[in-house]
């Protein structure tokens, strides 16, 4: 039941915002009305200000907003920019940073249904135009209607009431940055770190998003990525401020879920702008290819409030990267299986590929079809575990931030991959949201990685990838892509065939490649031209035949193999003979439904292939 009381007339001498031009104009109209009628009876049916003043009193008396908010956080005639035009909202409630979280639209008392409906539409346009506000109220003193913006910014639903002021969050002490005891220590937040005890916290957050707002697992994962991106930004920014600076990512000190949610949405906007501002200066085309966090947070105020409650006291910056990574993977795997299996490479396949390829800190690494970015994060983990102790802090920083690169068409998957990289302590800025099969003009930042100022894209030491397969591209579709020699004179070719050549084009001479391919490319007679091309341009160092259930839990039973290749140098003698390693993997550690299966051969496979493949070019 709404807290708002029945309408009553407030005398003009008691009106709030008495010096505001609109209120003063209304008072002049009241004086004219009284002069003409001899009383104020019925004035509220001609002068809208009576209803606004009554609504303001309702906010103070019934909804318990503080009188101190008047003129500061409760304002009238607030400009609302809508495209090229600007309107003014009758009443706006703002958070401490001055961003609106609640709108009230009022009309003269007793307007007809058409005019009231028009006021409701006006309120909805305000909400649709304002990222931080999701709830509003429209009233003419007799009728009251409360609306909430749903996930789609142009879709609304009716709710029983607007939020009142108060709750336990208003009394809680703010979370502030605390200095570490050691003055020589790196900047820290002072918040709790996530330990193994709390590893499921991200899973709890994901479940809350799914359950409160009714999102599918993959949609909830997308929203979680935006929230984690926002929190990491807040921690990093606050660590640059003096001690006792309050964090913005918290519900403490807010009046209700709507104000708290507006603060987080504003923080998310700031994070996006700051990211683009910093990285656009050093990465060509950064905003176009990396600005994937332009999609708004789509969570309801109640859901966002709960998510922040669950995360606010923990530090993602101070928590060890391996714990954060594991915590995120506990959410990532099930969520991707639920709706994005085509973008997912199973952990055992990633593990086999990375450990056989043996990435080094000096390597420039690329996954041109990176999906969730798992090959990249595992490469980061591998270098951290096997080489970090022998690297300077600067060398490891260079590897993390500048040597791990990805390309992915799906905007949602880029957000998830970037978040996964952030949870592994960065590298996120090198994930590009574009098609990896376009002409090389579309990747100016990749070409800029060359030190010799040539336009040759063959700059990567290692490519790890699982390209999409199953789609056939005809001649017309291929005209939109870059230049390829493999499909010439072919009416249609599988997409993975173009992927093979694009990986070759990105790879420097002597560079290594681990690529998952359908077995048809290795045995079918109609793609003999692919095998001939591969053997002409690449050294086949090994093949791991994967069992048919490898991708079954993720939506496909296509039989695949992991191919290990090396790009021939220009002067390579094709008469040289060399060994090719092979492993028939029959047990990958799970069955076709994804249930664990005893007797995994993954470790035996890795040991065998690493013994056989040294990556030294044949003598």
C-alpha positions as CSV (number, residue, x, y, z in Angstrom):
1,X,0.0,0.0,0.0
2,X,1.4,3.4,-1.0
3,X,2.5,5.7,1.8
4,X,1.1,8.8,0.1
5,X,-1.8,10.4,1.9
6,X,-5.0,12.1,0.6
7,X,-4.6,15.4,-1.1
8,X,-4.9,18.6,0.9
9,X,-4.3,22.3,0.0
10,X,-1.1,23.9,1.3
11,X,-1.4,27.7,1.6
12,X,1.0,29.6,-0.7
13,X,2.7,31.3,2.2
14,X,3.9,27.8,3.4
15,X,5.2,26.6,0.0
16,X,8.7,25.3,-0.3
17,X,11.2,26.7,-2.9
18,X,9.5,30.1,-2.3
19,X,12.1,32.0,-4.3
20,X,12.1,29.7,-7.3
21,X,10.9,31.5,-10.4
22,X,8.2,28.9,-11.2
23,X,6.9,29.0,-7.6
24,X,6.9,32.8,-7.6
25,X,5.0,32.7,-10.9
26,X,2.5,30.3,-9.4
27,X,2.0,32.5,-6.4
28,X,1.2,35.4,-8.7
29,X,-1.4,33.3,-10.4
30,X,-2.9,32.3,-7.0
31,X,-3.2,36.0,-6.1
32,X,-5.0,36.7,-9.3
33,X,-7.3,33.7,-8.7
34,X,-8.1,34.9,-5.1
35,X,-8.8,38.4,-6.4
36,X,-11.2,37.0,-9.0
37,X,-12.9,34.3,-6.9
38,X,-12.6,35.7,-3.4
39,X,-11.3,32.3,-2.1
40,X,-8.8,29.5,-3.0
41,X,-11.6,26.9,-3.5
42,X,-10.8,24.9,-6.6
43,X,-7.5,26.7,-7.3
44,X,-5.6,23.3,-7.3
45,X,-7.6,22.3,-10.4
46,X,-6.2,25.3,-12.4
47,X,-2.7,25.8,-10.8
48,X,-0.4,22.8,-10.8
49,X,1.9,24.1,-8.1
50,X,-0.7,23.1,-5.4
51,X,-0.2,19.5,-6.3
52,X,3.6,19.8,-6.4
53,X,3.7,21.4,-3.0
54,X,1.5,18.6,-1.6
55,X,3.8,16.0,-3.2
56,X,6.9,17.6,-1.7
57,X,5.2,17.4,1.8
58,X,4.5,13.8,1.2
59,X,8.2,13.1,0.5
60,X,9.1,14.8,3.8
61,X,6.3,13.6,6.1
62,X,5.2,10.2,4.8
63,X,8.3,9.0,3.0
64,X,10.6,10.5,5.7
65,X,13.1,12.2,3.4
66,X,15.1,14.8,5.5
67,X,14.2,18.5,5.3
68,X,17.9,19.1,4.7
69,X,17.5,17.5,1.3
70,X,15.3,20.4,0.0
71,X,17.2,22.4,-2.5
72,X,20.1,19.9,-2.4
73,X,18.9,16.4,-3.1
74,X,15.3,17.2,-3.6
75,X,15.0,19.8,-6.4
76,X,12.3,21.1,-8.8
77,X,12.5,21.9,-12.5
78,X,15.5,19.6,-13.0
79,X,16.7,19.7,-16.6
80,X,16.4,16.3,-18.4
81,X,18.3,16.0,-21.7
82,X,16.4,13.9,-24.2
83,X,18.3,13.8,-27.5
84,X,18.5,17.3,-28.9
85,X,15.8,18.7,-26.6
86,X,15.7,19.4,-22.8
87,X,12.7,19.1,-20.6
88,X,12.3,20.0,-16.9
89,X,11.1,17.4,-14.4
90,X,8.7,18.6,-11.7
91,X,10.5,17.0,-8.8
92,X,13.8,15.1,-8.8
93,X,15.5,13.2,-5.9
94,X,19.3,13.1,-6.3
95,X,22.1,11.0,-4.8
96,X,25.0,12.7,-3.0
97,X,26.8,13.1,-6.3
98,X,23.9,15.0,-7.8
99,X,22.6,12.3,-10.1
100,X,18.8,11.7,-10.2
101,X,17.5,8.4,-8.8
102,X,13.8,9.2,-8.6
103,X,11.4,11.5,-10.6
104,X,8.0,12.8,-9.7
105,X,5.7,14.3,-12.3
106,X,2.6,16.2,-11.2
107,X,-0.5,17.6,-12.9
108,X,-3.3,19.9,-11.9
109,X,-5.8,18.2,-9.7
110,X,-8.4,16.1,-11.5
111,X,-7.1,16.3,-15.0
112,X,-8.8,14.0,-17.5
113,X,-7.6,10.5,-18.3
114,X,-5.9,11.6,-21.5
115,X,-3.8,14.3,-19.8
116,X,-2.9,12.0,-16.9
117,X,-1.8,9.3,-19.4
118,X,0.3,11.9,-21.2
119,X,2.0,12.8,-17.9
120,X,2.8,9.2,-17.3
121,X,4.4,8.9,-20.8
122,X,6.4,12.1,-20.0
123,X,7.7,10.5,-16.8
124,X,8.7,7.4,-18.7
125,X,10.7,9.5,-21.2
126,X,12.6,11.0,-18.3
127,X,13.4,7.6,-16.9
128,X,14.4,6.3,-20.3
129,X,16.8,9.2,-20.8
130,X,18.5,8.9,-17.4
131,X,20.8,6.0,-16.7
132,X,20.8,6.5,-12.9
133,X,17.0,6.7,-12.4
134,X,14.7,3.7,-12.7
135,X,11.6,4.7,-10.6
136,X,9.1,7.5,-10.8
137,X,5.7,8.6,-9.6
138,X,3.0,10.6,-11.4
139,X,0.0,12.2,-9.6
140,X,-2.7,14.7,-10.0
141,X,-3.6,14.6,-6.3
142,X,-6.4,12.1,-6.8
143,X,-4.6,9.4,-8.8
144,X,-1.2,8.1,-8.1
145,X,0.8,5.8,-10.3
146,X,4.3,4.5,-9.7
147,X,6.4,3.1,-12.5
148,X,9.7,1.2,-12.8
149,X,11.9,1.0,-15.8
150,X,12.5,-2.7,-16.7
151,X,15.6,-4.2,-18.3
152,X,14.7,-2.6,-21.7
153,X,14.9,1.2,-21.1
154,X,11.7,1.7,-23.1
155,X,9.8,-1.0,-21.2
156,X,8.0,-0.1,-17.9
157,X,5.9,-1.8,-15.2
158,X,3.7,-0.5,-12.4
159,X,4.9,-0.9,-8.8
160,X,3.0,-0.4,-5.5
161,X,5.0,2.6,-4.3
162,X,8.3,4.6,-4.5
163,X,11.0,3.9,-2.0
164,X,11.0,5.7,1.3
165,X,14.0,7.1,3.1
166,X,15.7,5.0,5.7
167,X,16.8,1.5,6.5
168,X,19.9,0.1,8.2
169,X,22.2,1.3,5.4
170,X,21.7,4.9,6.5
171,X,23.1,4.2,10.0
172,X,26.2,2.2,8.9
173,X,29.6,3.7,9.0
174,X,31.0,4.3,5.5
175,X,33.6,2.0,4.1
176,X,36.8,4.1,3.6
177,X,40.3,3.5,2.4
178,X,42.7,2.5,5.1
179,X,46.5,2.8,4.8
180,X,48.6,-0.3,5.1
181,X,50.7,-0.5,8.3
182,X,53.9,-0.6,6.2
183,X,54.4,2.8,4.5
184,X,56.5,1.0,1.8
185,X,53.7,-1.4,0.9
186,X,51.9,-0.9,-2.4
187,X,48.6,1.0,-2.1
188,X,45.8,-1.2,-0.7
189,X,42.2,-0.7,0.0
190,X,41.9,-1.8,3.6
191,X,38.9,-4.0,2.7
192,X,38.8,-7.7,3.4
193,X,40.4,-10.0,0.8
194,X,38.6,-13.0,-0.7
195,X,40.0,-16.2,0.8
196,X,39.2,-19.8,-0.1
197,X,36.4,-19.5,2.5
198,X,34.7,-16.8,0.4
199,X,35.5,-18.2,-3.1
200,X,31.8,-18.9,-3.7
201,X,30.9,-15.2,-3.1
202,X,30.9,-14.4,-6.8
203,X,28.7,-17.5,-7.4
204,X,26.3,-16.1,-4.7
205,X,26.2,-12.8,-6.5
206,X,25.5,-14.4,-9.8
207,X,22.7,-16.5,-8.2
208,X,21.2,-13.3,-6.7
209,X,21.1,-11.6,-10.1
210,X,19.5,-14.6,-11.6
211,X,16.9,-15.1,-8.9
212,X,15.9,-11.5,-8.1
213,X,15.6,-10.2,-11.7
214,X,14.8,-13.5,-13.3
215,X,17.7,-13.5,-15.8
216,X,19.1,-16.5,-17.6
217,X,22.5,-17.7,-16.4
218,X,24.4,-16.1,-19.4
219,X,22.5,-12.8,-19.0
220,X,23.3,-12.7,-15.3
221,X,27.0,-13.4,-16.1
222,X,27.0,-10.3,-18.4
223,X,25.6,-8.1,-15.6
224,X,28.0,-9.5,-13.1
225,X,30.9,-8.6,-15.5
226,X,29.7,-5.0,-15.5
227,X,29.4,-4.9,-11.7
228,X,32.9,-6.4,-11.2
229,X,34.4,-3.9,-13.8
230,X,32.8,-1.1,-11.7
231,X,34.0,-2.3,-8.4
232,X,37.6,-2.8,-9.6
233,X,37.6,0.8,-11.0
234,X,36.3,2.1,-7.7
235,X,39.0,0.3,-5.7
236,X,41.8,1.4,-8.0
237,X,40.6,5.0,-8.1
238,X,40.1,5.2,-4.3
239,X,43.6,3.8,-3.7
240,X,45.0,6.9,-5.4
241,X,43.2,9.1,-2.9
242,X,44.1,10.1,0.7
243,X,43.4,7.8,3.6
244,X,39.8,7.7,4.8
245,X,38.4,8.5,1.4
246,X,35.0,6.7,1.2
247,X,34.5,4.0,-1.5
248,X,31.6,4.7,-3.8
249,X,30.9,1.1,-4.3
250,X,28.8,0.6,-1.2
251,X,25.2,0.9,0.1
252,X,26.2,2.4,3.4
253,X,25.1,6.0,3.8
254,X,22.3,5.7,1.2
255,X,18.7,6.3,1.8
256,X,17.3,3.3,0.0
257,X,18.0,0.8,-2.8
258,X,17.2,3.4,-5.5
259,X,19.7,5.9,-4.3
260,X,22.3,3.2,-3.8
261,X,21.7,1.9,-7.3
262,X,21.9,5.3,-8.9
263,X,25.4,5.8,-7.3
264,X,26.6,2.5,-8.8
265,X,25.2,3.3,-12.2
266,X,27.0,6.7,-12.1
267,X,30.2,5.0,-11.0
268,X,29.9,2.6,-13.9
269,X,29.6,5.5,-16.3
270,X,32.7,7.1,-14.7
271,X,34.6,3.9,-15.1
272,X,33.7,3.6,-18.8
273,X,34.7,7.2,-19.5
274,X,37.9,6.9,-17.6
275,X,38.9,3.7,-19.3
276,X,38.4,5.3,-22.8
277,X,40.1,8.5,-21.7
278,X,43.3,6.7,-20.6
279,X,43.7,4.0,-23.2
280,X,42.6,6.0,-26.2
281,X,45.8,8.0,-25.9
282,X,48.0,5.0,-26.4
283,X,45.9,2.4,-28.4
284,X,44.7,3.4,-31.9
285,X,41.0,2.9,-32.3
286,X,40.5,2.0,-28.6
287,X,36.9,3.3,-28.2
288,X,35.7,1.6,-31.4
289,X,37.2,-1.8,-30.7
290,X,37.3,-1.9,-26.8
291,X,34.4,0.2,-25.7
292,X,32.2,-2.7,-24.9
293,X,31.1,-1.5,-21.5
294,X,28.9,1.1,-23.2
295,X,25.9,-1.2,-22.5
296,X,24.1,0.0,-19.4
297,X,23.7,-2.0,-16.2
298,X,20.3,-3.6,-16.6
299,X,19.7,-4.7,-13.1
300,X,16.7,-3.5,-11.0
301,X,17.5,-1.2,-8.0
302,X,16.7,-4.0,-5.6
303,X,18.9,-6.5,-7.3
304,X,21.8,-4.0,-7.7
305,X,21.5,-3.1,-4.0
306,X,21.8,-6.7,-3.0
307,X,24.8,-7.3,-5.3
308,X,26.6,-4.4,-3.8
309,X,25.8,-5.6,-0.3
310,X,27.4,-8.9,-1.1
311,X,30.6,-7.4,-2.6
312,X,31.2,-4.1,-0.9
313,X,33.3,-5.3,2.1
314,X,35.7,-7.4,-0.1
315,X,38.6,-6.1,-2.2
316,X,39.1,-7.4,-5.7
317,X,42.3,-5.5,-6.0
318,X,44.0,-6.9,-2.9
319,X,42.8,-10.5,-3.4
320,X,45.3,-12.9,-4.9
321,X,44.8,-13.3,-8.6
322,X,44.6,-17.1,-8.5
323,X,41.7,-17.0,-6.0
324,X,39.9,-14.3,-7.9
325,X,40.4,-16.3,-11.1
326,X,39.0,-19.5,-9.5
327,X,36.1,-17.6,-8.1
328,X,35.1,-16.2,-11.5
329,X,35.6,-19.5,-13.2
330,X,33.1,-21.1,-10.8
331,X,30.5,-18.7,-12.3
332,X,31.8,-18.7,-15.9
333,X,31.7,-22.4,-16.7
334,X,28.1,-23.1,-15.7
335,X,26.8,-19.8,-17.1
336,X,28.4,-20.3,-20.5
337,X,27.2,-23.9,-20.7
338,X,23.7,-22.6,-20.1
339,X,23.6,-20.3,-23.1
340,X,27.0,-19.6,-24.7
341,X,28.6,-23.0,-25.3
342,X,29.8,-22.0,-28.8
343,X,32.2,-19.5,-27.2
344,X,33.6,-21.9,-24.6
345,X,36.7,-24.2,-24.8
346,X,36.6,-26.9,-22.1
347,X,39.3,-26.5,-19.4
348,X,41.1,-29.8,-20.2
349,X,41.6,-28.6,-23.9
350,X,42.9,-25.3,-22.7
351,X,45.2,-26.9,-20.3
352,X,46.6,-29.3,-22.9
353,X,47.1,-26.6,-25.5
354,X,48.8,-24.1,-23.1
355,X,51.1,-26.6,-21.5
356,X,52.3,-28.1,-24.8
357,X,52.7,-24.6,-26.3
358,X,54.7,-23.4,-23.3
359,X,54.1,-19.6,-23.4
360,X,57.0,-17.4,-22.3
361,X,56.9,-13.9,-20.9
362,X,58.7,-12.7,-24.1
363,X,56.0,-14.1,-26.4
364,X,53.3,-11.9,-28.0
365,X,50.2,-14.1,-27.7
366,X,47.0,-14.0,-29.6
367,X,43.6,-15.7,-29.6
368,X,41.8,-14.3,-32.7
369,X,38.5,-16.1,-31.7
370,X,38.9,-15.6,-28.0
371,X,35.3,-16.2,-26.7
372,X,35.6,-16.0,-22.9
373,X,39.3,-15.4,-23.0
374,X,40.2,-18.7,-21.3
375,X,43.3,-19.4,-23.4
376,X,44.7,-15.9,-22.5
377,X,44.0,-16.2,-18.7
378,X,45.5,-19.7,-18.6
379,X,48.6,-18.4,-20.5
380,X,48.9,-15.7,-17.9
381,X,48.6,-18.3,-15.1
382,X,51.2,-20.5,-16.8
383,X,53.8,-17.7,-17.1
384,X,53.1,-16.6,-13.5
385,X,53.5,-20.2,-12.1
386,X,56.6,-21.2,-14.2
387,X,58.5,-18.0,-14.9
388,X,57.5,-15.1,-12.6
389,X,60.1,-16.0,-9.9
390,X,62.8,-15.4,-12.6
391,X,61.3,-12.2,-14.0
392,X,61.7,-8.6,-12.8
393,X,58.5,-7.0,-11.7
394,X,58.7,-4.8,-14.8
395,X,59.0,-7.7,-17.2
396,X,56.0,-9.5,-15.7
397,X,54.0,-6.3,-15.8
398,X,54.9,-5.9,-19.5
399,X,53.7,-9.4,-20.2
400,X,50.4,-9.0,-18.3
401,X,49.5,-5.7,-19.8
402,X,51.0,-5.8,-23.3
403,X,51.6,-9.3,-24.5
404,X,48.2,-11.0,-24.2
405,X,45.8,-10.2,-27.1
406,X,42.3,-11.3,-28.1
407,X,39.7,-10.7,-30.8
408,X,36.0,-11.6,-30.5
409,X,32.9,-10.6,-32.4
410,X,30.4,-10.9,-29.6
411,X,30.2,-7.8,-27.5
412,X,28.9,-9.7,-24.5
413,X,31.8,-12.2,-24.7
414,X,34.3,-9.4,-24.9
415,X,32.9,-8.0,-21.7
416,X,33.2,-11.4,-20.0
417,X,36.7,-11.9,-21.4
418,X,37.8,-8.5,-20.2
419,X,36.4,-9.1,-16.8
420,X,38.2,-12.5,-16.6
421,X,41.5,-10.7,-17.5
422,X,40.7,-8.1,-14.8
423,X,40.2,-10.8,-12.3
424,X,43.6,-12.1,-13.2
425,X,45.1,-8.6,-12.6
426,X,44.7,-7.1,-16.0
427,X,45.5,-7.3,-19.7
428,X,41.9,-6.5,-20.4
429,X,42.6,-3.6,-22.7
430,X,43.9,-5.9,-25.4
431,X,40.6,-7.7,-26.0
432,X,39.1,-6.3,-29.2
433,X,35.4,-6.4,-30.1
434,X,35.6,-7.0,-33.9
435,X,35.7,-9.7,-36.5
436,X,39.1,-11.3,-36.8
437,X,38.6,-12.1,-40.5
438,X,38.4,-8.6,-41.8
439,X,41.1,-6.7,-43.8
440,X,44.1,-5.8,-41.7
441,X,43.1,-2.1,-41.9
442,X,40.7,-2.9,-39.1
443,X,43.4,-3.7,-36.6
444,X,45.6,-0.6,-36.5
445,X,46.6,-1.2,-32.9
446,X,47.9,-4.7,-33.8
447,X,49.9,-3.4,-36.7
448,X,51.3,-0.7,-34.3
449,X,52.8,-3.4,-32.2
450,X,55.5,-3.9,-34.8
451,X,58.8,-2.2,-34.0
452,X,59.9,-1.8,-37.7
453,X,57.0,0.4,-38.8
454,X,56.0,-2.1,-41.6
455,X,52.4,-3.1,-42.2
456,X,53.1,-6.8,-41.9
457,X,50.6,-8.4,-39.4
458,X,52.8,-11.4,-38.8
459,X,54.0,-10.4,-35.3
460,X,52.7,-13.0,-32.8
461,X,54.9,-15.7,-31.3
462,X,52.1,-17.9,-30.2
463,X,48.4,-18.3,-31.3
464,X,46.1,-20.4,-29.1
465,X,42.5,-20.6,-30.4
466,X,39.3,-22.6,-30.9
467,X,37.6,-21.0,-34.0
468,X,33.9,-21.4,-34.6
469,X,33.2,-24.3,-37.0
470,X,30.2,-25.6,-38.9
471,X,29.4,-22.5,-41.0
472,X,29.9,-22.4,-44.7
473,X,30.9,-19.0,-46.3
474,X,29.9,-18.4,-49.9
475,X,31.7,-16.2,-52.3
476,X,29.4,-13.2,-51.6
477,X,29.9,-13.4,-47.9
478,X,33.7,-13.6,-48.4
479,X,33.7,-10.3,-50.2
480,X,33.2,-8.6,-46.9
481,X,36.3,-10.2,-45.4
482,X,40.0,-9.8,-45.8
483,X,42.2,-11.4,-48.4
484,X,42.7,-15.1,-48.3
485,X,44.3,-17.5,-50.7
486,X,42.8,-20.8,-49.4
487,X,39.3,-20.4,-50.6
488,X,40.2,-19.2,-54.2
489,X,38.1,-20.9,-56.8
490,X,35.9,-22.4,-54.1
491,X,32.1,-21.6,-54.1
492,X,32.0,-22.1,-50.4
493,X,34.4,-22.9,-47.6
494,X,34.0,-23.7,-43.9
495,X,34.7,-20.8,-41.6
496,X,37.4,-22.6,-39.8
497,X,39.4,-22.8,-43.1
498,X,39.6,-19.0,-43.2
499,X,40.5,-19.1,-39.5
500,X,43.5,-21.3,-40.2
501,X,44.8,-18.9,-42.8
502,X,44.1,-15.8,-40.7
503,X,46.1,-17.4,-37.8
504,X,48.9,-18.1,-40.2
505,X,48.9,-14.4,-41.4
506,X,49.1,-13.2,-37.7
507,X,51.9,-15.6,-36.9
508,X,55.6,-14.7,-37.2
509,X,58.0,-17.1,-38.9
510,X,58.9,-19.8,-36.4
511,X,55.8,-19.0,-34.4
512,X,53.8,-21.7,-32.7
513,X,50.1,-22.4,-33.0
514,X,47.6,-24.6,-31.1
515,X,44.2,-24.7,-32.8
516,X,41.1,-26.9,-32.3
517,X,39.7,-28.1,-35.6
518,X,37.0,-30.5,-36.7
519,X,38.4,-33.9,-37.8
520,X,36.9,-33.4,-41.2
521,X,39.7,-31.0,-42.0
522,X,42.1,-33.7,-41.3
523,X,40.5,-36.5,-43.3
524,X,37.7,-35.5,-45.7
525,X,38.7,-35.6,-49.3
526,X,36.8,-32.4,-50.2
527,X,39.2,-30.4,-48.0
528,X,42.5,-32.0,-49.2
529,X,43.4,-28.5,-50.5
530,X,43.5,-27.4,-46.8
531,X,45.9,-30.1,-45.8
532,X,48.1,-29.5,-48.8
533,X,48.2,-25.8,-48.0
534,X,49.0,-26.4,-44.3
535,X,51.9,-28.8,-45.1
536,X,53.3,-26.3,-47.6
537,X,53.2,-23.3,-45.1
538,X,53.4,-24.9,-41.7
539,X,55.2,-27.6,-39.8
540,X,52.7,-30.1,-38.3
541,X,54.4,-30.7,-34.9
542,X,51.6,-32.8,-33.3
543,X,47.9,-33.8,-33.1
544,X,45.8,-34.6,-30.0
545,X,42.7,-36.5,-31.1
546,X,40.0,-35.4,-28.7
547,X,37.1,-37.7,-27.7
548,X,33.6,-37.1,-29.2
549,X,32.3,-36.0,-25.8
550,X,34.7,-33.1,-25.5
551,X,32.3,-30.5,-26.6
552,X,29.0,-32.4,-26.0
553,X,28.2,-30.6,-22.7
554,X,28.5,-27.4,-24.6
555,X,26.1,-28.2,-27.4
556,X,28.0,-30.1,-30.1
557,X,29.2,-33.7,-30.7
558,X,31.5,-32.8,-33.6
559,X,34.7,-34.9,-33.4
560,X,37.7,-32.6,-33.0
561,X,41.5,-32.6,-32.7
562,X,44.0,-30.1,-31.2
563,X,46.5,-29.4,-34.0
564,X,50.0,-28.1,-33.0
565,X,51.6,-26.2,-35.9
566,X,54.7,-24.0,-36.5
567,X,55.1,-21.4,-39.2
568,X,57.9,-22.2,-41.6
569,X,60.6,-19.5,-42.0
570,X,60.9,-18.2,-45.6
571,X,64.2,-20.1,-46.1
572,X,63.0,-23.4,-44.6
573,X,64.1,-26.5,-46.5
574,X,61.0,-28.5,-47.3
575,X,63.2,-31.6,-47.9
576,X,63.9,-31.8,-44.2
577,X,62.2,-34.6,-42.3
578,X,60.9,-34.3,-38.8
579,X,58.7,-36.2,-36.3
580,X,55.0,-35.6,-35.7
581,X,53.7,-36.3,-32.2
582,X,50.3,-37.9,-31.8
583,X,48.0,-38.8,-28.9
584,X,44.7,-40.5,-29.0
585,X,42.9,-39.1,-26.0
586,X,40.1,-41.4,-25.0
587,X,39.2,-40.0,-21.5
588,X,39.1,-36.3,-21.0
589,X,37.8,-36.4,-17.5
590,X,34.1,-36.1,-18.0
591,X,31.3,-37.8,-20.0
592,X,28.9,-36.4,-22.7
593,X,26.7,-34.8,-20.0
594,X,29.6,-33.1,-18.3
595,X,29.7,-35.4,-15.2
596,X,33.2,-36.2,-13.9
597,X,34.7,-39.4,-15.2
598,X,37.5,-41.3,-13.4
599,X,40.7,-42.1,-15.2
600,X,41.4,-38.9,-17.0
601,X,44.3,-39.2,-19.5
602,X,44.9,-35.4,-19.7
603,X,48.1,-35.4,-17.7
604,X,49.5,-38.4,-19.6
605,X,48.7,-36.7,-22.9
606,X,50.5,-33.5,-21.8
607,X,53.6,-35.4,-20.6
608,X,53.7,-37.4,-23.8
609,X,53.3,-34.4,-26.1
610,X,55.8,-32.2,-24.2
611,X,58.4,-35.0,-24.4
612,X,57.9,-35.2,-28.2
613,X,57.6,-31.5,-29.1
614,X,60.4,-29.2,-28.3
615,X,59.4,-26.4,-30.8
616,X,63.0,-26.3,-32.1
617,X,63.0,-26.0,-35.9
618,X,64.2,-29.2,-37.5
619,X,68.0,-29.2,-38.3
